[in-house]
């Protein structure tokens, strides 16, 4: 009786191949859907946190600057010192707001 020769690939288990194929399809779908959404969510959350912390830091710096100028402004008598600093801060913010208001939309030609 001749030895039986097995067909090429007959010793491989088809269930393992199917499981590997399913796993590769799931990994591909995950890489194209879940990963970009998770990355976008991270960017949004960290951007909001950075924006809030930046706003708080800016506000504290402005308050500290106004306080320092209120106390140490050398060229005005004491009663006028507060009004000069407040008017200067108001002028700076008014100018910045006017500039941003002007840039709010493109010019119509």
Secondary structure, DSSP 4 states (H G I P E B T S, - for coil): -PPPPPPTTTTS-HHHHHHHHHHHHHHHHHHHHHHHHHHHHHHHHHHHHHHHHHHHHHHHHHHHHHHHHHHH-TTS-HHHHHHHHHHHHHHHHHHHHHHHHHTSSPPP-
